[in-house]
Amino acid sequence: MPPKRSNSDWLREAVSAAALAFACVDVGIHWSIVPERIPVHFDAAGNPNAWGGKTMLLYLLATTVGMVILLTVAETRQRLINIPMKVDRNSPEVRRLLRSMVITLKSVITISFAWIVDSTMRTALGEAAGLGRAFLPIFLCSTFAPLIYYLVKLHRPPTR
């Protein structure tokens, strides 16, 4: 049985759910006014460099939902989580850390996808010029910082 979620785990789960709901509602509200041609790819500076049909927004939402489902499954079936070290996966502390790591990454990825969905629509509507220069550094830092944090915690034996 997986360890219980902490209050901070529940908070990050709520953030993930809110970001997913925001993305879905955002698309639903703006669908009728989004032009048929939208940006579907952005360069490293966040500028659009490829365009396609607006149905790509639905694919992006489906991908977001798929990632949430996949990470939720990984959170409960922790043997699916591939980490670059050997750990005692039966240890309650290791199980708690793995669960928390996956929940954190799920919230980061869901927020990132919501940002992409919103920026894509705003760019298509002429309200923005892309994802913005800040997207890539923020995404990379918010993904790798928790990974490094949890891998360091997993590498150190639990203190008793």
Contacts in CASP RR format, 6 or more apart in sequence:
PFRMAT RR
TARGET T0000
AUTHOR 0000-0000-0000
METHOD contacts of the structure
MODEL  1
MPPKRSNSDWLREAVSAAALAFACVDVGIHWSIVPERIPVHFDAAGNPNA
WGGKTMLLYLLATTVGMVILLTVAETRQRLINIPMKVDRNSPEVRRLLRS
MVITLKSVITISFAWIVDSTMRTALGEAAGLGRAFLPIFLCSTFAPLIYY
LVKLHRPPTR
2 75 0 8 1.000
2 76 0 8 1.000
2 78 0 8 1.000
2 95 0 8 1.000
2 99 0 8 1.000
3 92 0 8 1.000
3 95 0 8 1.000
3 96 0 8 1.000
3 99 0 8 1.000
5 13 0 8 1.000
5 99 0 8 1.000
5 103 0 8 1.000
6 96 0 8 1.000
6 100 0 8 1.000
8 100 0 8 1.000
9 99 0 8 1.000
9 100 0 8 1.000
9 103 0 8 1.000
12 103 0 8 1.000
12 104 0 8 1.000
12 106 0 8 1.000
12 107 0 8 1.000
13 103 0 8 1.000
13 106 0 8 1.000
13 107 0 8 1.000
15 107 0 8 1.000
15 110 0 8 1.000
15 111 0 8 1.000
16 68 0 8 1.000
16 103 0 8 1.000
16 106 0 8 1.000
16 107 0 8 1.000
16 110 0 8 1.000
16 111 0 8 1.000
19 107 0 8 1.000
19 110 0 8 1.000
19 111 0 8 1.000
19 113 0 8 1.000
19 114 0 8 1.000
20 64 0 8 1.000
20 65 0 8 1.000
20 68 0 8 1.000
20 110 0 8 1.000
20 114 0 8 1.000
22 114 0 8 1.000
22 118 0 8 1.000
23 61 0 8 1.000
23 64 0 8 1.000
23 110 0 8 1.000
23 113 0 8 1.000
23 114 0 8 1.000
23 117 0 8 1.000
23 118 0 8 1.000
24 61 0 8 1.000
26 114 0 8 1.000
26 117 0 8 1.000
26 118 0 8 1.000
26 121 0 8 1.000
27 57 0 8 1.000
27 58 0 8 1.000
27 61 0 8 1.000
27 117 0 8 1.000
27 121 0 8 1.000
30 121 0 8 1.000
30 125 0 8 1.000
31 54 0 8 1.000
31 57 0 8 1.000
33 125 0 8 1.000
34 54 0 8 1.000
34 57 0 8 1.000
34 121 0 8 1.000
34 124 0 8 1.000
34 125 0 8 1.000
35 54 0 8 1.000
35 124 0 8 1.000
35 125 0 8 1.000
36 53 0 8 1.000
36 54 0 8 1.000
37 51 0 8 1.000
37 52 0 8 1.000
37 53 0 8 1.000
37 54 0 8 1.000
37 124 0 8 1.000
38 51 0 8 1.000
38 52 0 8 1.000
38 53 0 8 1.000
38 54 0 8 1.000
38 56 0 8 1.000
38 57 0 8 1.000
38 120 0 8 1.000
38 121 0 8 1.000
38 123 0 8 1.000
38 124 0 8 1.000
39 48 0 8 1.000
39 49 0 8 1.000
39 50 0 8 1.000
39 51 0 8 1.000
39 52 0 8 1.000
39 120 0 8 1.000
39 123 0 8 1.000
39 124 0 8 1.000
39 130 0 8 1.000
40 50 0 8 1.000
40 51 0 8 1.000
40 52 0 8 1.000
40 53 0 8 1.000
40 56 0 8 1.000
40 120 0 8 1.000
41 48 0 8 1.000
41 49 0 8 1.000
41 50 0 8 1.000
42 48 0 8 1.000
42 49 0 8 1.000
42 130 0 8 1.000
42 131 0 8 1.000
42 135 0 8 1.000
43 49 0 8 1.000
44 136 0 8 1.000
45 132 0 8 1.000
45 133 0 8 1.000
45 136 0 8 1.000
46 130 0 8 1.000
46 131 0 8 1.000
46 132 0 8 1.000
46 133 0 8 1.000
46 135 0 8 1.000
46 136 0 8 1.000
47 129 0 8 1.000
47 130 0 8 1.000
47 132 0 8 1.000
48 123 0 8 1.000
48 130 0 8 1.000
54 124 0 8 1.000
56 120 0 8 1.000
57 117 0 8 1.000
57 120 0 8 1.000
57 121 0 8 1.000
60 113 0 8 1.000
60 116 0 8 1.000
60 117 0 8 1.000
60 120 0 8 1.000
61 117 0 8 1.000
63 113 0 8 1.000
64 109 0 8 1.000
64 110 0 8 1.000
64 113 0 8 1.000
64 114 0 8 1.000
64 117 0 8 1.000
67 106 0 8 1.000
67 109 0 8 1.000
67 110 0 8 1.000
67 113 0 8 1.000
68 106 0 8 1.000
68 110 0 8 1.000
71 102 0 8 1.000
71 103 0 8 1.000
71 105 0 8 1.000
71 106 0 8 1.000
71 109 0 8 1.000
72 106 0 8 1.000
73 80 0 8 1.000
74 80 0 8 1.000
74 81 0 8 1.000
74 102 0 8 1.000
75 98 0 8 1.000
75 99 0 8 1.000
75 102 0 8 1.000
75 103 0 8 1.000
75 106 0 8 1.000
78 89 0 8 1.000
78 95 0 8 1.000
78 98 0 8 1.000
78 99 0 8 1.000
78 102 0 8 1.000
79 89 0 8 1.000
81 98 0 8 1.000
81 101 0 8 1.000
81 102 0 8 1.000
83 98 0 8 1.000
83 151 0 8 1.000
83 154 0 8 1.000
84 151 0 8 1.000
85 151 0 8 1.000
85 154 0 8 1.000
85 155 0 8 1.000
87 94 0 8 1.000
87 154 0 8 1.000
88 94 0 8 1.000
89 95 0 8 1.000
89 98 0 8 1.000
91 158 0 8 1.000
93 158 0 8 1.000
94 154 0 8 1.000
94 158 0 8 1.000
97 150 0 8 1.000
97 153 0 8 1.000
97 154 0 8 1.000
98 150 0 8 1.000
98 154 0 8 1.000
100 150 0 8 1.000
101 146 0 8 1.000
101 147 0 8 1.000
101 150 0 8 1.000
104 146 0 8 1.000
104 150 0 8 1.000
105 143 0 8 1.000
105 146 0 8 1.000
105 147 0 8 1.000
108 139 0 8 1.000
108 142 0 8 1.000
108 143 0 8 1.000
108 146 0 8 1.000
109 143 0 8 1.000
111 142 0 8 1.000
112 139 0 8 1.000
112 142 0 8 1.000
112 143 0 8 1.000
115 131 0 8 1.000
115 135 0 8 1.000
116 131 0 8 1.000
116 135 0 8 1.000
119 128 0 8 1.000
119 130 0 8 1.000
119 131 0 8 1.000
119 132 0 8 1.000
119 135 0 8 1.000
120 130 0 8 1.000
122 128 0 8 1.000
122 130 0 8 1.000
123 129 0 8 1.000
123 130 0 8 1.000
END
